[in-house]
Amino acid sequence: MINTMSADDIVEEILKGNRAILAKAMTVIESTHTKHHKLAGEILDKIMPLIGKAKRIGISGAPGAGKSTLLEALGMYLISKGLKVAVIAIDPSSRISGGSILADKTRMTTLLGDYNAFIRPVPSGGHLGGTSRRTRELIFLLDAAGFDVIFVETVGVGQSEIEVADLVDFFCLLQLSGAGDELQGIKKGIMEVADLIIINKCDGDNKIMAEITQNMLKNALYILKPKHSEWQAQALTCSAKDNIGIQNIWDVVDMFYATMESNGKLAAIRKEQDIGWFKQQIEENVINMIYNTQDIKEFYSRTRARVESNTLSPRHAVETVSQYIAQKLTSEVPK
Ligand code: GDP
């Protein structure tokens, strides 16, 4: 049905709170079919002036750290305060045609059933790069649709956290206590991008260990170079299961926004992310265009073969290929 609607009608329905149209518009935005590109572009152009109100929060952590339990607790807390909450759940293990993260029915069932919540699983196909391109646009749609808080959840594997940190205003890392896990974060450079580290499962026999971990992480965070000079990253404990420490977490988020909004830093972060994304996409597109041009591809392969056979130095080869591309560009671009 959405294919027969105009971008104006679609945006109007989204602004009215039509969830079915919102979900379909998200599918159009995620679509790799060229037939959807025009409509996706028109929808995005129309909503851009309307966005900017929602808080964009990233939550990452190893499988089993308690991300979905925490999102339920935090989500329901925010809903009880009259807010509307969306979750974009990026699942690195599934592909578009494969299983979805929500196939596991135990995930976020309370939020799923609440009218003030909206959950969108996004399969990343094991590679976040392609997903984060679209995830940014899904955040814009949810913002326009009136959600006050948009969570982007990722499983903490490899580089995905770092990429997600660039999509959100505030990035939380969910840690388990003990087992040297806390130092793993430092090694992978994840702590540098965290605005808040949450040590979950601070309950029962685990409480003391969680508090020890919290102190270690606090000390480590003081030593690290801050991500923003205006914000000292914090370490908090919580029990998502027992609903303990949830309000503390949100108080810290509120404090972050109060600080960053009052000095104009939030707008600067978002602008920097938008421009960074724009530059990255242009670079990717240009490189793809170059490599997909038949004679450039052939010239590149021939030159590469000469490098492999040691008949041309790599330095000379770079110059030769670059000059060839430059010539092609100037001869083909209309003056
Ligand atoms: P995810 O894979 O990070 O989304 O983790 P889940 O939210 O699915 O939680 C993994 C397991 O940890 C589940 O069995 C939860 O019940 C349990 N869990 C989550 N939060 C807590 C907590 O605060 N305390 C305890 N003791 N268990 C928890």
Boltz pocket constraint, residues with backbone or C-beta under 6 A from the ligand:
constraints:
  - pocket:
      binder: B
      contacts: [[A, 61], [A, 62], [A, 63], [A, 64], [A, 65], [A, 66], [A, 67], [A, 68], [A, 69], [A, 70], [A, 200], [A, 201], [A, 202], [A, 203], [A, 238], [A, 239], [A, 240], [A, 241], [A, 242]]
      max_distance: 6.0
